[in-house]
Amino acid sequence: QIAAHNPKELIIFDIYENNAYSIQLELKEKYPYLRLTVLIGSVRDSRRMFQVFEDYRPDIVYHAAAHKHVPLMEESPCESIKNNALGTYKTAYAALTHGCQRFVLISTDKAVNPANIMGASKRLCEMIIQAFDAKIKAGKAEEIPQLYTHKGFVAVRFGNVLGSNGSVIPIFKKQIEKGGPVTVTHPDIIRYFMTIPEAVSLVLEAGSFAKGGEIFVLDMGSPVKIDTLA
């Protein structure tokens, strides 16, 4: 969707080369004149983050890198904090020092009164973004690395995005293909659902509305019981 709006340059940064390669091929085919850069690296790596921001100096950052699977993060809680909270801090830190104008964090509804380590780590991410924004607005930019321009650091909370990494739909589909059973954690659990294109367009819209420090909570319609969806 960003490519369709003719950006001066689009930089894709991912640790997983298969995904990066796949979207590179797709974009080159659909938008042959797009100035596209695809980079591999980790948000945990401060030196790599600084190198990328020094070289490309993006105006807008959409930060989606995170461990998302709740049960896996319960078993590896330190990895959840390192990748989600510290990765967000390092990315935002690099953005602040290299003139980024907008920084949009992709968060989750699980960050609300978090009942698991994944949700707690994403709540930390939101707090980091708000703290960075507050420092600048309070005129205390000298307490963080020097800034050139700044307009807004914000977060956008999601429910379940159908078909995305971390969505329950691919799991259900695999179970159905095998002839069942289709399993649910608990029949009374409810979730909000939206499609990937809807989610992306709302993230872009939130980025344009941002004044800094907000947490945008998307209107995802009515909740659906996981049991009913299954």
Stockholm file with secondary structure:
# STOCKHOLM 1.0

chainA/1-230         QIAAHNPKELIIFDIYENNAYSIQLELKEKYPYLRLTVLIGSVRDSRRMFQVFEDYRPDIVYHAAAHKHVPLMEESPCESIKNNALGTYKTAYAALTHGCQRFVLISTDKAVNPANIMGASKRLCEMIIQAFDAKIKAGKAEEIPQLYTHKGFVAVRFGNVLGSNGSVIPIFKKQIEKGGPVTVTHPDIIRYFMTIPEAVSLVLEAGSFAKGGEIFVLDMGSPVKIDTLA
#=GR chainA/1-230 SS CCGGGCCSCEEEEESCHHHHHHHHHHHHHHCTTCCEEEEECCTTCHHHHHHHHHHHCCSEEEECCCCCCHHHHHHCHHHHIIIIIIHHHHHHHHHHHTTCSEEEEECCGGGSSCCSHHHHHHHHHHHHHHHHHHHHHTTCGGGSSCCSCCCEEEEEECCEEETSTTCSHHHHHHHHHTTCCCCCSCTTCEECEEEHHHHHHHHHHHHHHCCSSCEEECCCCSCEEHHHHC
#=GC SS_cons         CCGGGCCSCEEEEESCHHHHHHHHHHHHHHCTTCCEEEEECCTTCHHHHHHHHHHHCCSEEEECCCCCCHHHHHHCHHHHIIIIIIHHHHHHHHHHHTTCSEEEEECCGGGSSCCSHHHHHHHHHHHHHHHHHHHHHTTCGGGSSCCSCCCEEEEEECCEEETSTTCSHHHHHHHHHTTCCCCCSCTTCEECEEEHHHHHHHHHHHHHHCCSSCEEECCCCSCEEHHHHC
//
